[in-house]
Amino acid sequence: MSEPVFDVAIIGYGPAGATLANLLGQYGLATVVLEKDAEIYALPRAIHFDGEVMRVFETAGLRAAVETISRPGLTGMHFNNAQGETLLIRGGTNARGPHGCATNHYFHQPELEGVLRQGVHRFASVQVRLKHEVESIKEDGQVVNLQVKDLQSDTSSHVRARYVIGCDGARSLVRKVMGTRMTDLGLHQPWLVFDARLKADVPSLPDHTVQHCDPVRPMTYCNVTGNRRRWEIMLMPGDDPAAMVQPEMIWKLVSPWVKPEQAEIERAVIYTFHSVIAEGWRRGRLLLAGDAAHQTPPFLGQGMCAAVRDVANLAWKLEAVVSGRAGDELLDTYESERSPHVHAFIDLAVKLGDIIQTTDPQAARERDVKFKAGQPTIFEFPSPRLGAGVWLGDVAPVAQIFPQPELQDGRLLDQVLGLHFAVLGEPALLSQVSPETRQLWHSHGVVVRSATDPNIAAWLKTQQVAAVVLRPDRYIAGVARNAAELDKISQCLPQVTESVH
């Protein structure tokens, strides 16, 4: 048992695990990442993330690097009927949105993972062990013992950590050890996912994403990055999955848009789109994140986004507990906050899936008539409230994410606030809080900033409040109209209520 005890062990080094490793590295937590594969999976998988996720990458110090391998979505996603008429639009802009960046971004996952892994190299406190497969997991008092096999040397060893985070995907070993069951939310539909690389420009292909809501064959088209394009094609009753992935069938299905001489097949595979969520994201010192905790249909492009939000929520809580500034029970708020939030996105994705996957001709006609009653409906990504947790207040905007404006000095807000809690308020109000509140702010390293910037002052005025308390993940812990309310909200800051050692 000579191995050191890590603060956190992360199992799985995909986008969720790599993002978490970067966030924990910034906090200086002793972290080990265990990944069974030797290299990044080379083929396309996730292709979209939203503005909030770019904001997390910015917090991790990687925004500029991520921008070099991604592109902003220009005009959102169009839901078109069989006649090509637009029924519904998910909005999007490459202008600065509420998170200080474009609202949608497209990318090639191997390139993103490369940026995230390169970012981890900045932190001496984070060890990465590739070709290391976790064979067993056992809690032992104040630590978790992991039996790990080095696949290169074919030897086994033990790794000990105070907390273990399962970022190990839909077939999660951590979830199996925890005994957590997945709740089925009802969608299980096979689709063909076809990735291609264009050999030359194809003018007939639009720049934006299109959901072809055609009852004969529902289909999705995505402009990814560079010459990469994706089609997702719904399997219909009687389709032979083995035949569907053959080149001759693929080119027939996409023949209205692209010909074999115009593109080359990079990947063609059948996926079943699921909607499931775990009931129990934590058991003692074991926690789940990403696909290990939930699976979202792709109709809203939120699968990887949910995973990144998970680890952004979890990172600051792990730091607070490991540092001794908060009790272990703080980690119980991870699932209570995140599960309803994920559920809201899954529900919306399923509803969009119902629109896209309509295959009954009469139902499709009725759908078209309903949407064509007016101009195409335009909707933006929702901003669900967190479930019960580290916040105080009955109504929005509390428990929703705070916008990120550009400040007068040209910096974005998060660049000023850093990694901890923050209070933004009118100067007179900030001077009136109690000594106990000031001591609490000091012990937590809270950034206190007068709301003299016009954008922040305007937000406070719109909400008819004088101060706002922000968490490290930039969700709103509470708003206050006076010093007494600000004192009360400050009690949301994690407290040490029991020993964490």
Secondary structure, DSSP 4 states (H G I P E B T S, - for coil): --S-EEEEEEE--SHHHHHHHHHHHHHT--EEEEES-SS---S----EEEHHHHHHHHHTT-HHHHHHTEEE-SS-EEEEETTS-EEEEE---SS--TTSS-SEEEE-HHHHHHHHHHHHTT-TTEEEEETEEEEEEEEETTEEEEEEEETTTTEEEEEEEEEEEE---TT-HHHHHHTPEEEEEEEEEEEEEEEEEESS--TTS-SSEEEEE-TTS-EEEEE-STTEEEEEEE--TT--HHHHTSHHHHHHHTTTT--GGGEEEEEEEEEEEEEEEEE-SEETTEEE-GGGTEE--GGGS-HHHHHHHHHHHHHHHHHHHHTTSS-GGGGHHHHHHHHHHHHHHHHHHHHHHHHHT---HHHHHHHHHHHTTSSPEEE----PPP-SSS---SSTTTTSBPP-PBPTTS-BHHHHHTTS-EEEE-HHHHTTS-HHHHHHHHHTT-EEEE--SHHHHHHHHHHT-SEEEE-TTSBEEEEESSHHHHHHHHTTS----S---
